């Protein structure tokens, strides 16, 4: 889905340890939030989908152990940008 592109590319940039690539898809605040997490964590996370929100959409990755990463995206298409990255560790 085209609306998932910004979130997926942002996630891929983080998992590759490439903040410069992440700048194309996310805001400075979101980049700071996600790059505070070790990129190695990406290996445990699987994309579970996006849901519409008032501002755009929310995309989520989860691990089998229950950890989750939620990327909030504002806008759509070429104007879509990840505006926040929230990680919740497994309980």
Backbone as JSON Lines, residues from 0, in Angstrom:
{"i":0,"aa":"X","n":[0.85,-1.19,0.0],"ca":[0.0,0.0,0.0],"c":[0.89,1.24,0.0]}
{"i":1,"aa":"X","n":[0.56,2.2,-0.83],"ca":[1.37,3.42,-0.96],"c":[1.43,4.19,0.36]}
{"i":2,"aa":"X","n":[0.37,4.17,1.14],"ca":[0.37,4.89,2.41],"c":[1.33,4.3,3.43]}
{"i":3,"aa":"X","n":[1.69,3.03,3.28],"ca":[2.62,2.4,4.21],"c":[4.08,2.69,3.86]}
{"i":4,"aa":"X","n":[4.31,3.23,2.68],"ca":[5.67,3.38,2.17],"c":[6.58,4.18,3.11]}
{"i":5,"aa":"X","n":[6.13,5.33,3.58],"ca":[6.97,6.16,4.45],"c":[7.36,5.39,5.7]}
{"i":6,"aa":"X","n":[6.42,4.71,6.33],"ca":[6.71,3.97,7.55],"c":[7.67,2.82,7.27]}
{"i":7,"aa":"X","n":[7.43,2.09,6.22],"ca":[8.29,0.94,5.9],"c":[9.73,1.4,5.56]}
{"i":8,"aa":"X","n":[9.85,2.46,4.79],"ca":[11.19,2.94,4.42],"c":[11.92,3.52,5.63]}
{"i":9,"aa":"X","n":[11.17,4.21,6.5],"ca":[11.74,4.76,7.73],"c":[12.26,3.61,8.6]}
{"i":10,"aa":"X","n":[11.45,2.57,8.77],"ca":[11.86,1.39,9.53],"c":[13.11,0.76,8.92]}
{"i":11,"aa":"X","n":[13.11,0.62,7.6],"ca":[14.26,0.02,6.91],"c":[15.53,0.85,7.12]}
{"i":12,"aa":"X","n":[15.41,2.18,7.09],"ca":[16.57,3.06,7.3],"c":[17.11,2.88,8.72]}
{"i":13,"aa":"X","n":[16.2,2.78,9.7],"ca":[16.63,2.56,11.08],"c":[17.32,1.2,11.21]}
{"i":14,"aa":"X","n":[16.71,0.15,10.64],"ca":[17.28,-1.19,10.8],"c":[18.65,-1.28,10.12]}
{"i":15,"aa":"X","n":[18.89,-0.43,9.11],"ca":[20.19,-0.39,8.44],"c":[21.17,0.55,9.13]}
{"i":16,"aa":"X","n":[20.71,1.25,10.19],"ca":[21.57,2.19,10.9],"c":[21.9,3.41,10.07]}
{"i":17,"aa":"X","n":[20.93,3.88,9.27],"ca":[21.15,4.97,8.31],"c":[20.24,6.17,8.57]}
{"i":18,"aa":"X","n":[20.63,7.06,9.52],"ca":[19.78,8.21,9.81],"c":[19.61,9.15,8.62]}
{"i":19,"aa":"X","n":[20.6,9.2,7.73],"ca":[20.47,10.07,6.55],"c":[19.31,9.61,5.67]}
{"i":20,"aa":"X","n":[19.16,8.32,5.49],"ca":[18.03,7.8,4.7],"c":[16.71,8.04,5.42]}
{"i":21,"aa":"X","n":[16.73,7.94,6.75],"ca":[15.51,8.15,7.54],"c":[14.99,9.58,7.39]}
{"i":22,"aa":"X","n":[15.89,10.55,7.16],"ca":[15.48,11.95,7.01],"c":[14.51,12.14,5.84]}
{"i":23,"aa":"X","n":[14.61,11.3,4.84],"ca":[13.72,11.41,3.68],"c":[12.27,11.07,4.06]}
{"i":24,"aa":"X","n":[12.12,10.23,5.1],"ca":[10.8,9.69,5.44],"c":[10.26,10.16,6.77]}
{"i":25,"aa":"X","n":[11.09,10.81,7.61],"ca":[10.61,11.18,8.94],"c":[11.09,12.52,9.41]}
{"i":26,"aa":"X","n":[10.47,13.0,10.47],"ca":[10.83,14.28,11.09],"c":[12.05,14.08,11.99]}
{"i":27,"aa":"X","n":[12.68,15.17,12.36],"ca":[13.84,15.1,13.26],"c":[13.47,14.44,14.58]}
{"i":28,"aa":"X","n":[12.3,14.76,15.11],"ca":[11.87,14.17,16.39],"c":[11.74,12.66,16.27]}
{"i":29,"aa":"X","n":[11.13,12.18,15.19],"ca":[10.96,10.74,15.01],"c":[12.32,10.05,14.83]}
{"i":30,"aa":"X","n":[13.22,10.7,14.13],"ca":[14.56,10.13,13.92],"c":[15.28,10.01,15.26]}
{"i":31,"aa":"X","n":[15.21,11.03,16.09],"ca":[15.83,10.96,17.42],"c":[15.24,9.82,18.24]}
{"i":32,"aa":"X","n":[13.91,9.69,18.19],"ca":[13.24,8.64,18.97],"c":[13.68,7.24,18.52]}
{"i":33,"aa":"X","n":[13.68,7.0,17.23],"ca":[13.97,5.64,16.78],"c":[15.45,5.31,16.87]}
{"i":34,"aa":"X","n":[16.32,6.28,16.62],"ca":[17.75,5.99,16.68],"c":[18.28,5.93,18.1]}
{"i":35,"aa":"X","n":[17.42,6.2,19.1],"ca":[17.77,5.93,20.5],"c":[17.71,4.43,20.77]}
{"i":36,"aa":"X","n":[17.02,3.69,19.91],"ca":[16.91,2.24,20.04],"c":[18.01,1.57,19.23]}
{"i":37,"aa":"X","n":[18.56,0.48,19.73],"ca":[19.56,-0.24,18.94],"c":[18.92,-0.8,17.67]}
{"i":38,"aa":"X","n":[19.57,-0.6,16.54],"ca":[19.03,-1.09,15.26],"c":[18.88,-2.6,15.26]}
{"i":39,"aa":"X","n":[19.65,-3.3,16.07],"ca":[19.55,-4.76,16.14],"c":[18.16,-5.21,16.59]}
{"i":40,"aa":"X","n":[17.44,-4.33,17.29],"ca":[16.07,-4.68,17.72],"c":[15.14,-4.91,16.53]}
{"i":41,"aa":"X","n":[15.44,-4.31,15.4],"ca":[14.58,-4.45,14.22],"c":[14.41,-5.9,13.8]}
{"i":42,"aa":"X","n":[15.44,-6.72,14.02],"ca":[15.39,-8.12,13.6],"c":[14.29,-8.91,14.3]}
{"i":43,"aa":"X","n":[13.91,-8.49,15.51],"ca":[12.87,-9.22,16.24],"c":[11.46,-8.76,15.88]}
{"i":44,"aa":"X","n":[11.34,-7.65,15.15],"ca":[10.04,-7.06,14.87],"c":[9.51,-7.46,13.5]}
{"i":45,"aa":"X","n":[8.21,-7.71,13.43],"ca":[7.53,-8.04,12.17],"c":[6.41,-7.04,11.94]}
{"i":46,"aa":"X","n":[6.29,-6.57,10.71],"ca":[5.24,-5.62,10.35],"c":[3.87,-6.27,10.51]}
{"i":47,"aa":"X","n":[2.98,-5.58,11.22],"ca":[1.64,-6.13,11.43],"c":[0.54,-5.28,10.8]}
{"i":48,"aa":"X","n":[0.9,-4.13,10.22],"ca":[-0.09,-3.35,9.49],"c":[-0.22,-1.91,9.94]}
{"i":49,"aa":"X","n":[-1.02,-1.18,9.18],"ca":[-1.28,0.23,9.45],"c":[-2.78,0.44,9.61]}
{"i":50,"aa":"X","n":[-3.13,1.39,10.47],"ca":[-4.53,1.76,10.65],"c":[-4.65,3.27,10.49]}
{"i":51,"aa":"X","n":[-5.77,3.72,9.92],"ca":[-5.98,5.16,9.75],"c":[-6.12,5.87,11.1]}
{"i":52,"aa":"X","n":[-5.63,7.1,11.14],"ca":[-5.8,7.97,12.3],"c":[-6.32,9.31,11.79]}
{"i":53,"aa":"X","n":[-6.63,10.2,12.69],"ca":[-7.12,11.52,12.28],"c":[-6.1,12.28,11.46]}
{"i":54,"aa":"X","n":[-4.8,12.14,11.81],"ca":[-3.75,12.9,11.14],"c":[-3.13,12.16,9.95]}
{"i":55,"aa":"X","n":[-3.36,10.87,9.84],"ca":[-2.75,10.07,8.78],"c":[-2.96,8.61,9.04]}
{"i":56,"aa":"X","n":[-1.94,7.95,9.61],"ca":[-2.08,6.54,9.97],"c":[-1.01,6.14,10.97]}
{"i":57,"aa":"X","n":[-1.2,4.99,11.56],"ca":[-0.31,4.44,12.56],"c":[0.11,3.05,12.09]}
{"i":58,"aa":"X","n":[1.41,2.82,12.0],"ca":[1.91,1.53,11.54],"c":[2.63,0.84,12.69]}
{"i":59,"aa":"X","n":[2.47,-0.48,12.77],"ca":[2.97,-1.2,13.93],"c":[3.77,-2.43,13.52]}
{"i":60,"aa":"X","n":[4.82,-2.66,14.29],"ca":[5.65,-3.87,14.19],"c":[5.62,-4.5,15.57]}
{"i":61,"aa":"X","n":[5.55,-5.83,15.62],"ca":[5.55,-6.51,16.91],"c":[6.53,-7.69,16.89]}
{"i":62,"aa":"X","n":[6.93,-8.1,18.08],"ca":[7.79,-9.28,18.21],"c":[6.97,-10.42,18.8]}
{"i":63,"aa":"X","n":[7.41,-11.65,18.61],"ca":[6.7,-12.79,19.21],"c":[6.64,-12.69,20.74]}
{"i":64,"aa":"X","n":[7.61,-12.02,21.34],"ca":[7.65,-11.88,22.8],"c":[6.72,-10.78,23.31]}
{"i":65,"aa":"X","n":[6.16,-9.96,22.42],"ca":[5.23,-8.93,22.83],"c":[5.74,-7.5,22.77]}
{"i":66,"aa":"X","n":[6.97,-7.29,22.31],"ca":[7.47,-5.92,22.12],"c":[6.77,-5.32,20.91]}
{"i":67,"aa":"X","n":[6.67,-4.0,20.88],"ca":[6.05,-3.36,19.72],"c":[6.7,-2.02,19.41]}
{"i":68,"aa":"X","n":[6.65,-1.68,18.14],"ca":[7.1,-0.38,17.66],"c":[5.96,0.21,16.86]}
{"i":69,"aa":"X","n":[5.56,1.44,17.2],"ca":[4.49,2.12,16.49],"c":[5.05,3.39,15.87]}
{"i":70,"aa":"X","n":[4.86,3.53,14.57],"ca":[5.27,4.73,13.86],"c":[4.02,5.51,13.48]}
{"i":71,"aa":"X","n":[3.93,6.76,13.94],"ca":[2.82,7.63,13.58],"c":[3.21,8.39,12.32]}
{"i":72,"aa":"X","n":[2.34,8.36,11.33],"ca":[2.6,9.01,10.05],"c":[1.55,10.07,9.79]}
{"i":73,"aa":"X","n":[2.01,11.25,9.39],"ca":[1.11,12.34,9.04],"c":[1.18,12.53,7.53]}
{"i":74,"aa":"X","n":[0.03,12.77,6.92],"ca":[-0.02,12.97,5.48],"c":[-0.13,11.65,4.74]}
{"i":75,"aa":"X","n":[-0.08,11.73,3.41],"ca":[-0.15,10.52,2.61],"c":[0.63,10.73,1.32]}
{"i":76,"aa":"X","n":[0.88,9.64,0.63],"ca":[1.62,9.7,-0.62],"c":[3.0,10.3,-0.43]}
{"i":77,"aa":"X","n":[3.42,11.16,-1.37],"ca":[4.74,11.78,-1.3],"c":[4.9,12.73,-0.11]}
{"i":78,"aa":"X","n":[3.8,13.19,0.45],"ca":[3.86,14.12,1.58],"c":[3.87,13.4,2.93]}
{"i":79,"aa":"X","n":[3.8,12.09,2.95],"ca":[3.76,11.33,4.2],"c":[5.1,11.41,4.92]}
{"i":80,"aa":"X","n":[5.05,11.63,6.23],"ca":[6.25,11.68,7.07],"c":[5.97,11.0,8.4]}
{"i":81,"aa":"X","n":[6.92,10.21,8.86],"ca":[6.83,9.63,10.19],"c":[7.09,10.75,11.19]}
{"i":82,"aa":"X","n":[6.17,10.95,12.12],"ca":[6.29,12.04,13.07],"c":[6.64,11.58,14.49]}
{"i":83,"aa":"X","n":[6.45,10.29,14.78],"ca":[6.89,9.77,16.07],"c":[7.12,8.27,15.98]}
{"i":84,"aa":"X","n":[8.0,7.8,16.85],"ca":[8.34,6.39,16.94],"c":[8.25,5.99,18.41]}
{"i":85,"aa":"X","n":[7.36,5.06,18.73],"ca":[7.16,4.65,20.12],"c":[7.44,3.17,20.24]}
{"i":86,"aa":"X","n":[8.41,2.83,21.09],"ca":[8.76,1.43,21.32],"c":[8.27,1.01,22.69]}
{"i":87,"aa":"X","n":[7.61,-0.13,22.75],"ca":[7.18,-0.71,24.02],"c":[7.84,-2.07,24.16]}
{"i":88,"aa":"X","n":[8.69,-2.25,25.16],"ca":[9.37,-3.54,25.33],"c":[8.39,-4.64,25.72]}
{"i":89,"aa":"X","n":[8.81,-5.87,25.52],"ca":[7.99,-7.02,25.95],"c":[7.83,-6.97,27.47]}
{"i":90,"aa":"X","n":[6.7,-7.43,27.95],"ca":[6.45,-7.4,29.41],"c":[6.81,-8.7,30.06]}
